[in-house]
């Protein structure tokens, strides 16, 4: 559940500030309250050569630079991340809507699944309707500060109502697919493919 969703005008220069710990009267966790549990450790991305690819079942594959992604309309909202290890964090996320990123590429009618890829080889997937109907963010800031490399710089998916293993970090490709049974890194190892918080994360 999110407590706030705000739309910001494009072309406004925003300077990084110190991390905020409250937002609209709600206490926030710190960016340091996460545990390191990535499959290959933190990734350090060269932002000059970085590209976010939109691929698969699309009319026009797209490659975005970091700044081009940030030029999309910006949104922010507080969303809680729940990890299967038993810890959770409540963070103010700021980023762009995944649905707007893929719109430019023109998803083809057979596409029903969206697969996210990370620079370390990690993948996870969702029904395309989940992304289109839930204002899902690809975030580049947390608590008003740029996401650090340890947390997923340049981009982390804010997978609302899903277990933390669905919150993929270091995203560098968004693939449109017609395979609703695709299984990502942990899903292929027995974790729930839906990743819904209302379900057990195994099996």
C-alpha positions as CSV (number, residue, x, y, z in Angstrom):
1,X,0.0,0.0,0.0
2,X,1.2,3.5,-0.7
3,X,0.4,6.6,1.3
4,X,1.2,9.2,-1.3
5,X,1.7,9.5,-5.0
6,X,2.8,12.8,-6.4
7,X,3.3,13.9,-10.0
8,X,6.2,16.3,-10.7
9,X,6.7,18.4,-13.8
10,X,9.5,17.5,-16.2
11,X,12.5,19.7,-16.6
12,X,12.8,20.7,-13.0
13,X,16.3,20.4,-11.7
14,X,16.4,18.6,-8.4
15,X,19.6,18.6,-6.3
16,X,20.4,15.6,-4.2
17,X,19.8,16.3,-0.5
18,X,20.5,14.4,2.7
19,X,18.3,11.4,3.3
20,X,14.9,12.2,4.8
21,X,13.5,10.1,7.6
22,X,9.9,11.4,7.7
23,X,7.4,12.1,4.9
24,X,3.9,13.5,5.4
25,X,4.1,12.6,9.1
26,X,5.2,9.0,8.5
27,X,8.5,7.6,9.8
28,X,10.8,6.2,7.2
29,X,13.5,3.5,7.4
30,X,17.1,4.4,6.5
31,X,18.8,3.4,3.3
32,X,21.2,1.6,5.6
33,X,18.5,-0.7,7.1
34,X,18.7,-3.2,4.2
35,X,20.7,-6.5,4.4
36,X,23.0,-7.4,1.6
37,X,21.5,-10.5,-0.1
38,X,22.2,-10.0,-3.8
39,X,23.4,-13.0,-5.8
40,X,26.8,-11.5,-6.8
41,X,27.2,-8.6,-4.4
42,X,26.7,-4.9,-5.1
43,X,27.1,-3.9,-8.8
44,X,28.8,-0.7,-9.7
45,X,27.4,0.6,-13.0
46,X,29.3,2.9,-15.4
47,X,26.5,5.4,-16.0
48,X,28.1,6.9,-19.1
49,X,27.8,3.6,-21.0
50,X,24.6,2.4,-19.2
51,X,21.5,1.8,-21.3
52,X,18.1,0.6,-20.3
53,X,16.8,-1.6,-23.0
54,X,13.1,-2.3,-23.8
55,X,13.1,-5.5,-25.8
56,X,11.0,-8.5,-26.8
57,X,7.5,-8.3,-28.2
58,X,7.5,-4.6,-29.0
59,X,7.1,-2.6,-32.3
60,X,10.2,-0.5,-31.7
61,X,13.0,-1.7,-29.3
62,X,14.2,1.2,-27.2
63,X,17.5,2.0,-25.5
64,X,17.3,4.8,-22.9
65,X,20.2,6.5,-21.2
66,X,20.0,7.2,-17.5
67,X,19.1,10.8,-18.1
68,X,16.5,9.9,-20.7
69,X,14.7,7.7,-18.2
70,X,14.8,10.5,-15.6
71,X,13.2,12.9,-18.2
72,X,10.0,11.0,-17.9
73,X,7.3,12.3,-15.5
74,X,8.5,11.7,-12.0
75,X,6.4,10.1,-9.2
76,X,7.1,9.5,-5.6
77,X,5.4,7.3,-3.0
78,X,6.0,5.5,0.3
79,X,6.1,1.7,-0.2
80,X,7.1,-1.0,2.3
81,X,9.5,-3.7,1.2
82,X,9.1,-7.1,3.0
83,X,12.0,-9.6,2.7
84,X,11.5,-13.3,3.0
85,X,14.4,-13.2,5.5
86,X,12.0,-11.6,8.0
87,X,13.0,-7.9,7.8
88,X,11.2,-4.9,6.2
89,X,11.8,-1.3,5.4
90,X,9.5,1.6,4.7
91,X,10.9,3.9,2.1
92,X,10.0,7.0,0.1
93,X,10.7,6.0,-3.5
94,X,11.0,8.3,-6.5
95,X,11.1,7.3,-10.1
96,X,9.1,6.8,-13.3
97,X,6.2,4.5,-14.2
98,X,7.3,1.3,-15.9
99,X,4.1,1.5,-18.0
100,X,5.2,4.8,-19.5
101,X,8.7,3.4,-20.3
102,X,7.3,0.5,-22.3
103,X,4.6,2.5,-24.0
104,X,7.1,4.2,-26.3
105,X,8.3,0.8,-27.5
106,X,4.7,-0.3,-28.4
107,X,4.0,-3.6,-26.8
108,X,2.6,-6.1,-29.3
109,X,-0.8,-7.8,-28.7
110,X,0.7,-11.3,-27.8
111,X,2.7,-9.7,-24.9
112,X,1.3,-10.8,-21.5
113,X,4.4,-11.0,-19.3
114,X,7.1,-8.5,-18.4
115,X,10.6,-9.8,-17.6
116,X,13.1,-7.6,-15.8
117,X,16.9,-8.2,-16.2
118,X,19.7,-6.9,-14.0
119,X,23.3,-6.3,-14.8
120,X,24.3,-9.2,-12.5
121,X,22.2,-11.7,-14.4
122,X,19.3,-11.7,-12.0
123,X,15.8,-11.8,-13.5
124,X,12.2,-11.8,-12.3
125,X,8.8,-11.5,-14.1
126,X,5.2,-10.3,-13.7
127,X,2.0,-10.3,-15.6
128,X,2.0,-7.3,-17.9
129,X,-1.4,-6.2,-16.3
130,X,0.3,-6.0,-12.9
131,X,2.6,-3.2,-14.2
132,X,-0.1,-1.5,-16.3
133,X,-2.7,-1.4,-13.5
134,X,-0.7,-0.6,-10.4
135,X,1.4,2.4,-11.1
136,X,4.6,0.4,-10.6
137,X,7.8,2.5,-10.3
138,X,11.3,2.1,-11.5
139,X,13.0,4.1,-8.8
140,X,16.2,6.1,-8.9
141,X,15.8,7.8,-5.5
142,X,15.0,6.6,-2.1
143,X,14.3,9.0,0.9
144,X,15.1,11.9,-1.4
145,X,18.6,10.7,-2.2
146,X,20.0,9.0,-5.2
147,X,19.8,5.2,-4.8
148,X,23.4,4.0,-3.8
149,X,25.1,1.2,-5.7
150,X,24.4,-1.2,-2.8
151,X,20.7,-0.6,-3.2
152,X,20.5,-0.9,-7.0
153,X,21.8,2.2,-8.7
154,X,20.8,3.3,-11.3
155,X,17.3,1.7,-11.0
156,X,15.4,-0.5,-8.6
157,X,11.9,-1.9,-9.3
158,X,9.3,-1.0,-6.6
159,X,7.3,-4.2,-6.7
160,X,4.3,-3.2,-4.5
161,X,2.5,-6.1,-2.7
162,X,5.3,-8.5,-3.6
163,X,8.0,-10.2,-1.6
164,X,11.5,-8.5,-1.7
165,X,13.0,-11.0,-4.2
166,X,10.7,-9.5,-6.8
167,X,12.2,-6.0,-6.2
168,X,15.0,-6.4,-8.7
169,X,18.0,-4.1,-8.5
170,X,20.4,-2.8,-11.2
171,X,17.7,-3.1,-13.9
172,X,19.2,-2.8,-17.4
173,X,16.6,-4.6,-19.6
174,X,12.8,-4.8,-19.6
175,X,11.6,-7.6,-21.9
176,X,8.0,-8.1,-23.1
177,X,7.1,-11.8,-23.5
178,X,4.2,-14.1,-24.2
179,X,5.4,-16.7,-21.7
180,X,3.4,-16.4,-18.5
181,X,5.3,-19.3,-17.0
182,X,8.7,-17.7,-17.2
183,X,10.6,-18.2,-13.9
184,X,13.3,-15.8,-12.7
185,X,16.4,-16.5,-10.5
186,X,14.6,-17.4,-7.2
187,X,11.4,-18.6,-8.9
188,X,13.3,-21.3,-10.8
189,X,14.7,-22.4,-7.4
190,X,11.2,-23.0,-5.9
191,X,10.0,-19.5,-4.8
192,X,6.5,-18.5,-5.7
193,X,6.3,-17.1,-9.3
194,X,3.7,-14.5,-8.3
195,X,5.6,-13.3,-5.2
196,X,2.4,-12.1,-3.6
197,X,2.7,-11.1,0.0
198,X,-0.5,-12.9,0.7
199,X,1.0,-16.2,-0.3
200,X,3.9,-18.3,1.0
201,X,7.1,-17.4,-0.9
202,X,8.0,-21.0,-1.5
203,X,6.3,-23.4,-3.9
